[in-house]
């Protein structure tokens, strides 16, 4: 299933893609589980306003989870435990939205990532239980003002600006089903970032220092993961600056594609 979130008029809906062109409108049944029920008409995908595919209570991000990215940034790989930080939900924009380089910025970087979307409220889950809590997979771009990130000593401003969280275009639930059935070793999942059509990043979940099931379990030890929460699993090597007029695309091997333009404030 491909789940989109979209707006018609002043109302927001979830929708399941059918026949490649139509969204079958759905309603969410409860707050603690991401369960959808078909309700209402079908709308052409090309005629609705796409939104970020989910409204999370939080966006949990993993830093330096690819050793080659840690190396390119002049950092030692993280080995003992994941490096965790948060981005505010207010940073989210959908596929097709515009990344805005804020006034006074010096270097704004793209960071293409594989993102997990949590399907039910969970806490203190084991790795064996982790994928039972997973709704699906989507694409994420952890946009970062690099000078602010380094200069502030903490990452809130550098990573939390409005428009610094492109996400979508949809949630792929079949990838979660594959992970539950075969685990990470038997579920190839790759991310590729393109800047103005040229490939600049490529990575696979096989390259992660901390795997997907471990991350869900680890995070659930310390915070309740709510239905709809996003876990951005880290970016591979090849990060670089964005300029006004650029187009950045994050593609996942399961068919998810996230495309955003860039402008100055």
N, C-alpha and C positions, 0 to 999 in steps of 0.2 A: 504494500500500500504506500502511496505517496500522499502525504498530508500537507496541504497548504493552509495558510491563514491569510485572509483577504478581507477587503472592505467593499461593501456595496451601499452606496448612499452614506448614511451616518452609522451603519451597523457593521460590526466585525463578525466574521464567521470562520470556522474551520471547514475544510472541504477535502474530500477524497477525489483524486484524479481518476476519471473513467474515460476510456477510449482515447486517451492522449490529449484531448482538447476540452473536455467538460469537467467541471468541479461539481461533485454531488455534495450539497450542503449538509453539514453535520452539526450537532450540538454536543457539548461536553457534559457528561452526566454527573461528575462529582469533582471536588477540589483535590482530593487525596489520591485519585487514580486518573490517569489520562485515558478515559474510555469515551468513545464517540458513538453517537447514534445518528443514523441518517434521518434528516428532517428538512423539509422544504424543497425548493426547486433546484435544478441544475443550471449552472452559469458557465458560459464560455470562459476558459482560462484567459484568453487574450483580451477580455473585456472587463476584468476586475482589477482593482488596485491591490497588488501584493503587499503584504506586511511581513515582518519577521515571522518565521513559521511557528513561534511559540512565545508566550509571555512568561518568562521565568521569574522566580523570586530572587534568583542570583545567577551569576555567571562565574563559575569556578574555573580558573585557568592554571595550567601546569607549565612552569618555566623550565627551559633547558632539558626537555625530555628527549631530544635527539642529541647525541653526543657531538655530531658534526656541527650543529648549530651552536652548542656551548663553546666549541673550539673557535668558530669564526668570530664569536663575540669576545674572545679573549678570556673565557671562563673555564674553569675545570668542570668536567661533567659531574652532574649530581648523581650520587651513588647510594647514599644511605637512606634518604627519604625524598619524596617529591617536593619540589619548590612550588608552593601554592600561593596564588594571589587572586583577588576578585576584581571584576569589572562591573560597573553599575548597569542594570537593565536599561537605563536611559541612553546608553551608548548605541543601542541596537538600531540598525537600519536594514531594510530588506534588499534582496537582489534587485538591481535596477535603481537603488538609491544612490545618493552622492556622498562620498567621503569629503568632508570639508577640512582643509588644513587651517587650523585656527590662527588668529592674529598673533604675531610674535613667535610663531614656531620656526624652528631651524631645520629639522630633519624629521619627516613623518614617514615611517616604514610600513610596508605590508608584511604580514606574517600569516600565510595560509595554513589552515589546520583542519583536522578531522574533529568533529564535535559530537558528543554523546548527548542525547536528550532523555532525561529520566522520565519513566512512565508511571511510577507510583511512589508515594512517600515511603522513605526507608531510612533506617538507622541501624548501625551495628550489624551490617550484613557481611557474610563471608564472601570470599572470592567465588566459591561454588554457587552462591545465590545471586551474585552480582547481575548477571544478564537477565534474571527474572525481573529486575527493576528497570530494565532498559526499554524505552519506547522505540527509539530508532537513532539513525545517524544523519547528520547534516553537515554542511560546510560552514566554516567560520574564518574570519579575517581579524586577527588580533592586532589592529592598527595601533601604532605606537609612536609617540613623539620621543625620539631617542635621546635628545639632549635633556629634556625634562626628566625622563626616566632615570638617567644617570646622575643628573645634578641634584634632584630632590632627595635622593637616598631611599625613597620608597616610590612605588610605581603608580599611585592613584591618579595623579594629574596626567602623567605621560601616557597612560593607557585608558583613562576613563572619560575622555572628552566626548561630547556629543558626536555621533556618526562614526566613532572608533570601534564599532562592533558589527560590521556587516555579517549577516547570517541568512542561510537559506540555500536555494530558493524553497526547498521543501524538506520534510522529514521522511526518510526512507525507513519503513518498518521492516522490510524484508531483510535488511542487513542485520537487524537485531535478532530476527528469527534464525538467520544463519549462524550467528554467534552462539545463540542458545543451543543449536543443534550440533555444531561442529567445533566450537571454541575458536580462539584466535589463530591457532596454528593452521587450521583448515579453512579460514575465512580471509582470503586476501583482501586488503583494503588499503588503497593508496591515495595520496593527495598530490596534486600538481598545481602550482601557481604560475600564471602567465601574466606578463606585463606588456600591454600593447601587442598581444599575440605571441610574444616570445617566452618560452619556458624559462623560469628563473628558480623554481623550487620543485623538488620531487622527493617524496618520502613514503614509507610504508609502515603499517603498525608493527611489522616485524622488526623495525629499526628502533622502536621506542625503548627507552631505558625502563620505564614502568608501564606495564601493559594495561589494557582497558579494564579488565576485571579487577586487577589490583587497585586501580585508581578509584573505581566506584566503592570498593570495600574500604580502602584507606580513608577516603573522604567521609564515609558514613560513620567512621569511628568518632569524628569530631563535630560533625554538623548534620542535622537532618537534611537529607536531600528530598526536595519537594517535587511533586509531579510537574514537569515542564522545565525544571532546572537544566541548565546547559553546563557541560564539562568540556572545555576546550583542551585538547590533549597534548598540545605542544606543536612547535613549528620546526620543519627541517632546515638545513642550511640553505643559504641563498637569499636571505632577507635583504631588502634594499629600499631606497627612497622612492616616494611618490611625488609627482609634480602635477600641477594643475594641467588638465587636459588628458591625463593618463586614463587608461582603462585597465583594471586589475580583475583577473578571473581566478577563482579557486575551484578546481574540478576534483571530484572524488571518483574513484573507479566504479562506484555503484550507480553512477549516472547523475549525482547531484552537481549542479553548476551554480556558482554564485558570481555575479558580474556587477561591478560597481565602477562608476566614473569618479573623477577627482577634480575638485576645484578649490580655489583659495577663498577664505572668508571675505 
